[in-house]
Amino acid sequence: MLETKKLGFWYQDKVDTLFENVNLQFEAGNMYAILGKSGSGKTTFLSLISGLDSAKEGEIFYQDKSLNQIGLTRFRKHHLAIVFQAYNLFTYMTAYQNVSSALEISGEKKENKRAFITESLKSVGITEDLQHKKVGQLSGGQQQRVAVVRAMVTGADIIVADEPTGNLDEETGRDIINLFEKIAHDQKKIVILVTHDNDIAKKSDVTYELKDKVFHKRVKKLSQTK
Ligand SMILES: Nc1ncnc2c1ncn2[C@@H]1O[C@H](COP(=O)(O)OP(=O)(O)OP(=O)(O)O)[C@@H](O)[C@H]1O
């Protein structure tokens, strides 16, 4: 479980606190949405739980160890993968090479690496033909699928994404969210999505809406679950 305890953050001045006394829990097997108006502090919150920035108040724990105890670099390398709105793939590499390099960087060992990458990409609809094209030649939706696979193969237990459907049309965006949902439910990972989109929030198991410096929790109704 990933957990924040009494988390607080401001940039310049404490009077401009973005959020305070935040106590949230993220459990394996669930997809979470962080919802809130533009400028409310969603991305900032995500950067704290991703170990990219340090909290001003309170702490974050992963499996009962504080991120500082684990070490932010180690936490990011071994436990967490990030998917960005603009995909952030290496455009001079093929889809296959992007996934392969992520696997190498993470140090994750796979017996039959080639087959593993090929099958992982195929499982999200990236055919072998597409796998060997430079990612710059793929559509936005295809690139985001590659980015999701890149995050998936690293073995990270936590996958965070900042507006992952922001550059995509509605239908493609829905497909990407279904992929995240599968990763959470089938692979028992913690998936955390920052979004403006209420429909994405509705698909998530739990929504935390940031409003007036406080996160409001909403759990998906039983009739809508898995
Ligand atoms: N590095 C920074 N230094 C100072 N202020 C910042 C910095 N980054 C963000 N802010 C401010 O903090 C507030 C929250 O920003 P953040 O990007 O976390 O909001 P957000 O909810 O993700 O917004 P959006 O939905 O528009 O992406 C904003 O007012 C922003 O201008």
The ligand as an SDF file (V2000), in Angstrom:
LIG
                    3D

 31 33  0  0  0  0  0  0  0  0999 V2000
    7.4460   24.9640   -9.8130 N   0  0  0  0  0  0  0  0  0  0  0  0
    6.4690   25.7730   -9.3940 C   0  0  0  0  0  0  0  0  0  0  0  0
    6.7480   26.9130   -8.6970 N   0  0  0  0  0  0  0  0  0  0  0  0
    5.7690   27.6970   -8.2470 C   0  0  0  0  0  0  0  0  0  0  0  0
    4.4490   27.4700   -8.4270 N   0  0  0  0  0  0  0  0  0  0  0  0
    4.1010   26.3660   -9.1000 C   0  0  0  0  0  0  0  0  0  0  0  0
    5.0900   25.4640   -9.6180 C   0  0  0  0  0  0  0  0  0  0  0  0
    4.4470   24.4420  -10.2450 N   0  0  0  0  0  0  0  0  0  0  0  0
    3.1250   24.6990  -10.1270 C   0  0  0  0  0  0  0  0  0  0  0  0
    2.9220   25.8550   -9.4470 N   0  0  0  0  0  0  0  0  0  0  0  0
    1.6030   26.4260   -9.0980 C   0  0  0  0  0  0  0  0  0  0  0  0
    0.9540   25.5450   -8.1970 O   0  0  0  0  0  0  0  0  0  0  0  0
   -0.4260   25.4250   -8.4800 C   0  0  0  0  0  0  0  0  0  0  0  0
   -0.7940   23.9590   -8.7130 C   0  0  0  0  0  0  0  0  0  0  0  0
   -0.1700   23.5000   -9.9120 O   0  0  0  0  0  0  0  0  0  0  0  0
   -0.4150   22.0260  -10.4780 P   0  0  0  0  0  0  0  0  0  0  0  0
    0.2900   21.9400  -11.7660 O   0  0  0  0  0  0  0  0  0  0  0  0
   -0.0700   21.0650   -9.4140 O   0  0  0  0  0  0  0  0  0  0  0  0
   -2.0040   22.0610  -10.6680 O   0  0  0  0  0  0  0  0  0  0  0  0
   -2.9490   21.0590  -11.4900 P   0  0  0  0  0  0  0  0  0  0  0  0
   -4.1630   20.8460  -10.6430 O   0  0  0  0  0  0  0  0  0  0  0  0
   -2.1840   19.8740  -11.9130 O   0  0  0  0  0  0  0  0  0  0  0  0
   -3.3180   21.9590  -12.7470 O   0  0  0  0  0  0  0  0  0  0  0  0
   -3.6850   21.5350  -14.2660 P   0  0  0  0  0  0  0  0  0  0  0  0
   -4.9420   20.7280  -14.1580 O   0  0  0  0  0  0  0  0  0  0  0  0
   -3.9070   22.8470  -14.9410 O   0  0  0  0  0  0  0  0  0  0  0  0
   -2.5220   20.7640  -14.8150 O   0  0  0  0  0  0  0  0  0  0  0  0
   -0.6920   26.3290   -9.6780 C   0  0  0  0  0  0  0  0  0  0  0  0
   -1.1950   27.5570   -9.2040 O   0  0  0  0  0  0  0  0  0  0  0  0
    0.6710   26.4940  -10.3020 C   0  0  0  0  0  0  0  0  0  0  0  0
    0.7770   27.7520  -10.9370 O   0  0  0  0  0  0  0  0  0  0  0  0
  1  2  1  0
  2  3  1  0
  2  7  2  0
  3  4  2  0
  4  5  1  0
  5  6  2  0
  6  7  1  0
  6 10  1  0
  7  8  1  0
  8  9  2  0
  9 10  1  0
 10 11  1  0
 11 12  1  0
 11 30  1  0
 12 13  1  0
 13 14  1  0
 13 28  1  0
 14 15  1  0
 15 16  1  0
 16 17  2  0
 16 18  1  0
 16 19  1  0
 19 20  1  0
 20 21  2  0
 20 22  1  0
 20 23  1  0
 23 24  1  0
 24 25  2  0
 24 26  1  0
 24 27  1  0
 28 29  1  0
 28 30  1  0
 30 31  1  0
M  END
$$$$
